[in-house]
């Protein structure tokens, strides 16, 4: 909603691209950012969030198994 208020005349495709870029730029984990940005190539913010969460959960599961 905030994005739409700031940029009311942008089309949906540009909006999605901008939101994905801002989300990925805000990630602190560079490995996850690289993996999602260059291997998954999300086109919407929902895809980007889903891919990041899934990757982080998968990675946490593998790291947990190594500890035991």
The 8 nearest C-alpha neighbors of each residue, nearest first, counted from 0:
[[1, 3, 2, 4, 5, 7, 6, 14],
 [2, 0, 4, 3, 5, 6, 7, 18],
 [1, 3, 5, 4, 0, 6, 14, 7],
 [4, 2, 7, 0, 6, 1, 5, 9],
 [5, 3, 1, 2, 7, 6, 0, 8],
 [4, 6, 2, 3, 7, 1, 0, 8],
 [7, 5, 3, 4, 8, 9, 2, 14],
 [8, 6, 3, 4, 9, 5, 2, 10],
 [9, 7, 6, 10, 3, 5, 4, 11],
 [10, 8, 7, 6, 13, 14, 11, 3],
 [9, 11, 13, 12, 14, 8, 7, 15],
 [12, 10, 14, 13, 15, 9, 16, 8],
 [11, 13, 15, 14, 10, 16, 9, 42],
 [14, 12, 16, 15, 11, 10, 17, 9],
 [13, 15, 11, 17, 12, 16, 18, 10],
 [16, 14, 43, 18, 12, 13, 17, 11],
 [15, 17, 13, 19, 14, 18, 12, 20],
 [18, 16, 20, 14, 15, 19, 13, 21],
 [19, 17, 15, 21, 20, 16, 44, 22],
 [18, 20, 44, 22, 16, 21, 17, 23],
 [19, 21, 17, 23, 18, 22, 24, 16],
 [22, 20, 24, 18, 19, 23, 17, 25],
 [21, 23, 19, 25, 20, 24, 18, 26],
 [22, 24, 20, 25, 26, 21, 32, 19],
 [25, 23, 21, 22, 26, 20, 32, 27],
 [26, 24, 22, 23, 21, 27, 20, 32],
 [27, 25, 23, 24, 28, 32, 22, 29],
 [26, 28, 29, 25, 32, 24, 31, 23],
 [29, 27, 31, 30, 26, 32, 33, 25],
 [28, 30, 32, 31, 27, 33, 26, 34],
 [31, 29, 33, 32, 28, 34, 35, 27],
 [32, 30, 34, 33, 29, 28, 35, 51],
 [31, 33, 29, 30, 35, 34, 36, 23],
 [34, 32, 36, 30, 31, 35, 37, 29],
 [35, 33, 31, 38, 32, 36, 37, 30],
 [36, 34, 39, 32, 33, 38, 37, 31],
 [35, 37, 40, 33, 34, 32, 38, 39],
 [38, 36, 40, 34, 35, 33, 39, 32],
 [37, 39, 34, 35, 40, 36, 33, 41],
 [38, 40, 35, 41, 37, 36, 34, 50],
 [39, 41, 36, 37, 38, 35, 42, 47],
 [42, 40, 47, 46, 43, 39, 36, 35],
 [41, 43, 40, 16, 15, 46, 44, 19],
 [44, 42, 15, 46, 45, 41, 19, 47],
 [43, 45, 47, 19, 46, 18, 48, 15],
 [46, 44, 48, 43, 47, 49, 41, 42],
 [47, 45, 49, 43, 41, 44, 48, 50],
 [48, 46, 44, 50, 41, 45, 49, 51],
 [47, 49, 51, 45, 50, 46, 52, 44],
 [50, 48, 46, 52, 47, 51, 53, 45],
 [49, 51, 53, 47, 48, 52, 54, 46],
 [52, 50, 54, 48, 53, 49, 55, 47],
 [53, 51, 55, 49, 54, 50, 56, 48],
 [54, 52, 50, 56, 51, 55, 49, 57],
 [53, 55, 57, 51, 56, 52, 50, 58],
 [54, 56, 58, 52, 57, 53, 59, 51],
 [57, 55, 59, 53, 58, 54, 52, 60],
 [58, 56, 54, 60, 59, 55, 53, 61],
 [57, 59, 55, 61, 60, 56, 54, 62],
 [60, 58, 56, 62, 57, 61, 55, 63],
 [61, 59, 57, 63, 58, 62, 56, 64],
 [60, 62, 64, 58, 63, 59, 65, 57],
 [61, 63, 59, 65, 64, 60, 58, 66],
 [64, 62, 60, 61, 66, 65, 59, 67],
 [63, 65, 61, 66, 62, 67, 60, 59],
 [66, 64, 62, 63, 67, 61, 60, 59],
 [65, 67, 63, 64, 62, 61, 60, 59],
 [66, 65, 64, 63, 62, 61, 60, 59]]
